[in-house]
């Protein structure tokens, strides 16, 4: 199992300083409950930007600071023959609710009568609205959501490159294989840590289970300890 990478090199320190400056400039309007829960329109938020089509497979937004770091990482990977296209970036509460509702009503999950059990089964792969790191514009899914891809030559090459180089640009894998709680391993999901680490800390300070509501199954959030086991169920390097 891969050990968390220490945040100790100069490049990461510089990225943290840049992120802190960015956050300080927007603190009053951004780091509130609505932002942390994804209850805002990121397409109209001036700290977000639409990703150029050359980098994404569909319409995608990221925070500007995240995007700048990603483009540097993309260019470096491309030189090594690896194309790190984004397949999913920022998702609002409403975006996540649509995904959640579709799966909630899918026969595979609808047959589960106990609400907590049904929610837990959905949480193997999908986030509850209001608990997703994708709300913050710091996290992205790269290349594919198919676990099998990472058993292929191309998938192994891509993942090995990210393990070796992503931290140089501020990106870490939040859902690694060495965790006891949370989502299954996601080798495609990478987080811009200089921002997401700060947002996670704010989430823990500001958000309670009464804030997680407005979708099917939300009443089970506290019972299954969604914040403790899923929001905080990340690679130790991401806390």
CORUR-V365470 format. One record per residue. RES is the residue in three letters. SS is DSSP state (alpha for helix, beta for strand, coil for the rest). Layout:
res;ss
RES;SS
RES;SS
//
This chain:
res;ss
UNK;coil
UNK;coil
UNK;coil
UNK;coil
UNK;coil
UNK;coil
UNK;coil
UNK;coil
UNK;coil
UNK;alpha
UNK;alpha
UNK;alpha
UNK;alpha
UNK;alpha
UNK;alpha
UNK;alpha
UNK;alpha
UNK;alpha
UNK;alpha
UNK;alpha
UNK;alpha
UNK;alpha
UNK;alpha
UNK;alpha
UNK;alpha
UNK;alpha
UNK;alpha
UNK;alpha
UNK;alpha
UNK;alpha
UNK;coil
UNK;coil
UNK;alpha
UNK;alpha
UNK;alpha
UNK;alpha
UNK;alpha
UNK;coil
UNK;coil
UNK;coil
UNK;coil
UNK;alpha
UNK;alpha
UNK;alpha
UNK;coil
UNK;coil
UNK;coil
UNK;beta
UNK;beta
UNK;beta
UNK;coil
UNK;coil
UNK;coil
UNK;coil
UNK;coil
UNK;beta
UNK;coil
UNK;coil
UNK;coil
UNK;coil
UNK;beta
UNK;beta
UNK;beta
UNK;alpha
UNK;alpha
UNK;alpha
UNK;alpha
UNK;alpha
UNK;alpha
UNK;alpha
UNK;alpha
UNK;alpha
UNK;alpha
UNK;alpha
UNK;alpha
UNK;alpha
UNK;alpha
UNK;alpha
UNK;alpha
UNK;coil
UNK;coil
UNK;coil
UNK;coil
UNK;coil
UNK;coil
UNK;beta
UNK;beta
UNK;beta
UNK;coil
UNK;coil
UNK;coil
UNK;coil
UNK;alpha
UNK;alpha
UNK;alpha
UNK;alpha
UNK;alpha
UNK;alpha
UNK;alpha
UNK;alpha
UNK;alpha
UNK;alpha
UNK;alpha
UNK;alpha
UNK;coil
UNK;coil
UNK;alpha
UNK;alpha
UNK;alpha
UNK;alpha
UNK;coil
UNK;coil
UNK;coil
UNK;coil
UNK;alpha
UNK;alpha
UNK;alpha
UNK;alpha
UNK;alpha
UNK;alpha
UNK;alpha
UNK;alpha
UNK;coil
UNK;coil
UNK;coil
UNK;coil
UNK;coil
UNK;coil
UNK;coil
UNK;coil
UNK;coil
UNK;coil
UNK;alpha
UNK;alpha
UNK;alpha
UNK;alpha
UNK;coil
UNK;coil
UNK;beta
UNK;beta
UNK;beta
UNK;beta
UNK;coil
UNK;coil
UNK;coil
UNK;coil
UNK;alpha
UNK;alpha
UNK;alpha
UNK;alpha
UNK;alpha
UNK;coil
UNK;alpha
UNK;alpha
UNK;alpha
UNK;alpha
UNK;alpha
UNK;alpha
UNK;alpha
UNK;alpha
UNK;alpha
UNK;alpha
UNK;alpha
UNK;alpha
UNK;alpha
UNK;alpha
UNK;alpha
UNK;alpha
UNK;alpha
UNK;coil
UNK;beta
UNK;beta
UNK;coil
UNK;coil
UNK;coil
UNK;coil
UNK;coil
UNK;coil
UNK;coil
UNK;coil
UNK;coil
UNK;coil
UNK;coil
UNK;coil
UNK;coil
UNK;coil
UNK;coil
UNK;coil
UNK;beta
UNK;beta
UNK;beta
UNK;beta
UNK;alpha
UNK;alpha
UNK;alpha
UNK;alpha
UNK;alpha
UNK;alpha
UNK;alpha
UNK;alpha
UNK;alpha
UNK;alpha
UNK;alpha
UNK;alpha
UNK;alpha
UNK;alpha
UNK;coil
UNK;coil
UNK;alpha
UNK;alpha
UNK;alpha
UNK;coil
UNK;coil
UNK;coil
UNK;coil
UNK;coil
UNK;coil
UNK;alpha
UNK;alpha
UNK;alpha
UNK;coil
UNK;coil
UNK;coil
UNK;coil
UNK;coil
UNK;alpha
UNK;alpha
UNK;alpha
UNK;alpha
UNK;alpha
UNK;alpha
UNK;coil
UNK;coil
UNK;coil
UNK;coil
UNK;alpha
UNK;alpha
UNK;alpha
UNK;coil
//
